[in-house]
């Protein structure tokens, strides 16, 4: 029996509460994961799980074994990192959570460069505009736009990304000029899910406008595409908009006004930061993204 692999399966089943989900996460068959857990139970002479057709839960002995097994996996990971660090070689897998638009663009480009520099590294991306739970989703690093991250987590500020209200020239030509924030109430505004109120700042004004539109998406790339196709006005992060502003596919709306941007943070658990690979990747991102996008 490969005890380390079997322990990984046991820990993942305990985390997911499901043999099927654990098998999917580990890219193994359900039968393999079941056999791994059976091997651990036979090795320890313990019953680790209560099993029913609907639920898998740890026994009291399983709870105790889980604590030790997590320590074993952590020690193995640290040993691998230290061994490779002696050769200045980075190796291993990083699980990164990020907003969809960031993951498809800036983050993907950064990972491509990092992997070219360190071919023994692997990445698992969890792309979602909802906040990821670092522990529940086994995330090493979460990249998040926020003014202030959760104080219970460790965070490193990477860069500031501004936002811009924009639309296609075709839309503006057909719908007329927009000269004040109140004019937005007469227009189709393309919404990122949960952001129907736009905070608009002028030289001597500060307004919050409740906008409406016929397109709402949890992916900023979809909102951007709708704006390029002439479907309405979008309020986009500048990293997603700048290429299309430069080519005039999008133009700024209310150029004398602005909407607040946000800082991009790398958020991580303190224990994960001890891994050489995680620390090296965060350092790499901080260097690559040291200039704000305005």
Secondary structure as GFF3:
##gff-version 3
##sequence-region A 1 294
A	DSSP	alpha_helix	3	16	.	.	.	ID=ss1
A	DSSP	alpha_helix	19	26	.	.	.	ID=ss2
A	DSSP	alpha_helix	30	44	.	.	.	ID=ss3
A	DSSP	beta_strand	49	51	.	.	.	ID=ss4
A	DSSP	beta_strand	56	58	.	.	.	ID=ss5
A	DSSP	alpha_helix	60	85	.	.	.	ID=ss6
A	DSSP	beta_strand	92	98	.	.	.	ID=ss7
A	DSSP	alpha_helix	100	104	.	.	.	ID=ss8
A	DSSP	alpha_helix	106	117	.	.	.	ID=ss9
A	DSSP	beta_strand	121	127	.	.	.	ID=ss10
A	DSSP	beta_strand	141	145	.	.	.	ID=ss11
A	DSSP	beta_strand	154	161	.	.	.	ID=ss12
A	DSSP	beta_strand	163	167	.	.	.	ID=ss13
A	DSSP	alpha_helix	169	175	.	.	.	ID=ss14
A	DSSP	three_ten_helix	181	186	.	.	.	ID=ss15
A	DSSP	beta_strand	189	192	.	.	.	ID=ss16
A	DSSP	beta_strand	197	202	.	.	.	ID=ss17
A	DSSP	beta_strand	205	210	.	.	.	ID=ss18
A	DSSP	beta_strand	216	217	.	.	.	ID=ss19
A	DSSP	alpha_helix	220	228	.	.	.	ID=ss20
A	DSSP	beta_strand	233	237	.	.	.	ID=ss21
A	DSSP	alpha_helix	238	246	.	.	.	ID=ss22
A	DSSP	beta_strand	251	252	.	.	.	ID=ss23
A	DSSP	beta_strand	258	259	.	.	.	ID=ss24
A	DSSP	beta_strand	262	268	.	.	.	ID=ss25
A	DSSP	alpha_helix	270	273	.	.	.	ID=ss26
A	DSSP	alpha_helix	276	288	.	.	.	ID=ss27
###
